[in-house]
Amino acid sequence: MGAVKPKGAAMGVNAYILIQTEVGRANDVVLAARVVPGVSAAHEVTGPYDVIVRCDAESVDDLGRMVVGAIQKVPGITRTLTCPVVNF
């Protein structure tokens, strides 16, 4: 049997995308990512990644299309790591 979602839980898939950018391009990437449909937040961060993006999609396939078709095409991005949110 599949897991039962708690009342009021959002449907679909939520994920954080950790992004490495070219030197000096983090702010440009944040601004470009914020206008991608499905992106709910984008911030510059410190550490091994330069930007973190929160996104929402209807399915894992839609999430993949968003990452490959929109996020990875933003100029200045060199690498992404997608971390889907799990709800146990």
C-alpha positions as protocol buffer text, in pm:
chain_id: "A"
residue {
  index: 1
  type: MET
  ca { x: 0 y: 0 z: 0 }
}
residue {
  index: 2
  type: GLY
  ca { x: 112 y: 355 z: -72 }
}
residue {
  index: 3
  type: ALA
  ca { x: 170 y: 616 z: 193 }
}
residue {
  index: 4
  type: VAL
  ca { x: -123 y: 833 z: 289 }
}
residue {
  index: 5
  type: LYS
  ca { x: -66 y: 1207 z: 261 }
}
residue {
  index: 6
  type: PRO
  ca { x: -167 y: 1411 z: 565 }
}
residue {
  index: 7
  type: LYS
  ca { x: -470 y: 1638 z: 526 }
}
residue {
  index: 8
  type: GLY
  ca { x: -371 y: 1963 z: 362 }
}
residue {
  index: 9
  type: ALA
  ca { x: -44 y: 1824 z: 222 }
}
residue {
  index: 10
  type: ALA
  ca { x: 55 y: 1969 z: -113 }
}
residue {
  index: 11
  type: MET
  ca { x: 26 y: 1742 z: -413 }
}
residue {
  index: 12
  type: GLY
  ca { x: 314 y: 1705 z: -654 }
}
residue {
  index: 13
  type: VAL
  ca { x: 688 y: 1715 z: -603 }
}
residue {
  index: 14
  type: ASN
  ca { x: 895 y: 1976 z: -421 }
}
residue {
  index: 15
  type: ALA
  ca { x: 1271 y: 1997 z: -455 }
}
residue {
  index: 16
  type: TYR
  ca { x: 1574 y: 2204 z: -372 }
}
residue {
  index: 17
  type: ILE
  ca { x: 1822 y: 2256 z: -654 }
}
residue {
  index: 18
  type: LEU
  ca { x: 2180 y: 2326 z: -544 }
}
residue {
  index: 19
  type: ILE
  ca { x: 2362 y: 2525 z: -808 }
}
residue {
  index: 20
  type: GLN
  ca { x: 2728 y: 2601 z: -878 }
}
residue {
  index: 21
  type: THR
  ca { x: 2789 y: 2907 z: -1094 }
}
residue {
  index: 22
  type: GLU
  ca { x: 3069 y: 3073 z: -1282 }
}
residue {
  index: 23
  type: VAL
  ca { x: 3264 y: 3314 z: -1060 }
}
residue {
  index: 24
  type: GLY
  ca { x: 3068 y: 3635 z: -1012 }
}
residue {
  index: 25
  type: ARG
  ca { x: 2746 y: 3504 z: -1171 }
}
residue {
  index: 26
  type: ALA
  ca { x: 2547 y: 3393 z: -863 }
}
residue {
  index: 27
  type: ASN
  ca { x: 2326 y: 3704 z: -848 }
}
residue {
  index: 28
  type: ASP
  ca { x: 2249 y: 3681 z: -1221 }
}
residue {
  index: 29
  type: VAL
  ca { x: 2153 y: 3315 z: -1177 }
}
residue {
  index: 30
  type: VAL
  ca { x: 1925 y: 3398 z: -881 }
}
residue {
  index: 31
  type: LEU
  ca { x: 1744 y: 3668 z: -1077 }
}
residue {
  index: 32
  type: ALA
  ca { x: 1699 y: 3444 z: -1383 }
}
residue {
  index: 33
  type: ALA
  ca { x: 1587 y: 3144 z: -1177 }
}
residue {
  index: 34
  type: ARG
  ca { x: 1321 y: 3345 z: -993 }
}
residue {
  index: 35
  type: VAL
  ca { x: 1124 y: 3396 z: -1316 }
}
residue {
  index: 36
  type: VAL
  ca { x: 1122 y: 3026 z: -1415 }
}
residue {
  index: 37
  type: PRO
  ca { x: 768 y: 2885 z: -1376 }
}
residue {
  index: 38
  type: GLY
  ca { x: 759 y: 2652 z: -1076 }
}
residue {
  index: 39
  type: VAL
  ca { x: 1041 y: 2824 z: -886 }
}
residue {
  index: 40
  type: SER
  ca { x: 910 y: 2944 z: -551 }
}
residue {
  index: 41
  type: ALA
  ca { x: 1240 y: 3083 z: -415 }
}
residue {
  index: 42
  type: ALA
  ca { x: 1601 y: 3139 z: -520 }
}
residue {
  index: 43
  type: HIS
  ca { x: 1884 y: 3261 z: -296 }
}
residue {
  index: 44
  type: GLU
  ca { x: 2259 y: 3309 z: -301 }
}
residue {
  index: 45
  type: VAL
  ca { x: 2431 y: 3093 z: -38 }
}
residue {
  index: 46
  type: THR
  ca { x: 2784 y: 3023 z: 83 }
}
residue {
  index: 47
  type: GLY
  ca { x: 2966 y: 2692 z: 79 }
}
residue {
  index: 48
  type: PRO
  ca { x: 3026 y: 2447 z: -203 }
}
residue {
  index: 49
  type: TYR
  ca { x: 2715 y: 2575 z: -387 }
}
residue {
  index: 50
  type: ASP
  ca { x: 2646 y: 2934 z: -487 }
}
residue {
  index: 51
  type: VAL
  ca { x: 2267 y: 2932 z: -527 }
}
residue {
  index: 52
  type: ILE
  ca { x: 1980 y: 2729 z: -385 }
}
residue {
  index: 53
  type: VAL
  ca { x: 1643 y: 2715 z: -561 }
}
residue {
  index: 54
  type: ARG
  ca { x: 1315 y: 2580 z: -421 }
}
residue {
  index: 55
  type: CYS
  ca { x: 1076 y: 2452 z: -688 }
}
residue {
  index: 56
  type: ASP
  ca { x: 742 y: 2278 z: -716 }
}
residue {
  index: 57
  type: ALA
  ca { x: 623 y: 2047 z: -995 }
}
residue {
  index: 58
  type: GLU
  ca { x: 325 y: 1821 z: -1060 }
}
residue {
  index: 59
  type: SER
  ca { x: 539 y: 1508 z: -1104 }
}
residue {
  index: 60
  type: VAL
  ca { x: 898 y: 1385 z: -1103 }
}
residue {
  index: 61
  type: ASP
  ca { x: 891 y: 1398 z: -1483 }
}
residue {
  index: 62
  type: ASP
  ca { x: 779 y: 1761 z: -1474 }
}
residue {
  index: 63
  type: LEU
  ca { x: 1054 y: 1834 z: -1221 }
}
residue {
  index: 64
  type: GLY
  ca { x: 1311 y: 1680 z: -1454 }
}
residue {
  index: 65
  type: ARG
  ca { x: 1182 y: 1884 z: -1748 }
}
residue {
  index: 66
  type: MET
  ca { x: 1202 y: 2201 z: -1538 }
}
residue {
  index: 67
  type: VAL
  ca { x: 1559 y: 2132 z: -1430 }
}
residue {
  index: 68
  type: VAL
  ca { x: 1691 y: 2026 z: -1770 }
}
residue {
  index: 69
  type: GLY
  ca { x: 1470 y: 2247 z: -1986 }
}
residue {
  index: 70
  type: ALA
  ca { x: 1479 y: 2571 z: -1788 }
}
residue {
  index: 71
  type: ILE
  ca { x: 1710 y: 2582 z: -1485 }
}
residue {
  index: 72
  type: GLN
  ca { x: 2019 y: 2432 z: -1650 }
}
residue {
  index: 73
  type: LYS
  ca { x: 1979 y: 2669 z: -1946 }
}
residue {
  index: 74
  type: VAL
  ca { x: 2027 y: 2977 z: -1727 }
}
residue {
  index: 75
  type: PRO
  ca { x: 2354 y: 3143 z: -1832 }
}
residue {
  index: 76
  type: GLY
  ca { x: 2629 y: 3115 z: -1571 }
}
residue {
  index: 77
  type: ILE
  ca { x: 2528 y: 2776 z: -1425 }
}
residue {
  index: 78
  type: THR
  ca { x: 2805 y: 2517 z: -1430 }
}
residue {
  index: 79
  type: ARG
  ca { x: 2648 y: 2232 z: -1225 }
}
residue {
  index: 80
  type: THR
  ca { x: 2321 y: 2142 z: -1052 }
}
residue {
  index: 81
  type: LEU
  ca { x: 2223 y: 1889 z: -788 }
}
residue {
  index: 82
  type: THR
  ca { x: 1849 y: 1823 z: -750 }
}
residue {
  index: 83
  type: CYS
  ca { x: 1727 y: 1717 z: -402 }
}
residue {
  index: 84
  type: PRO
  ca { x: 1360 y: 1613 z: -401 }
}
residue {
  index: 85
  type: VAL
  ca { x: 1178 y: 1665 z: -72 }
}
residue {
  index: 86
  type: VAL
  ca { x: 1056 y: 1343 z: 92 }
}
residue {
  index: 87
  type: ASN
  ca { x: 761 y: 1323 z: 326 }
}
residue {
  index: 88
  type: PHE
  ca { x: 766 y: 1020 z: 553 }
}
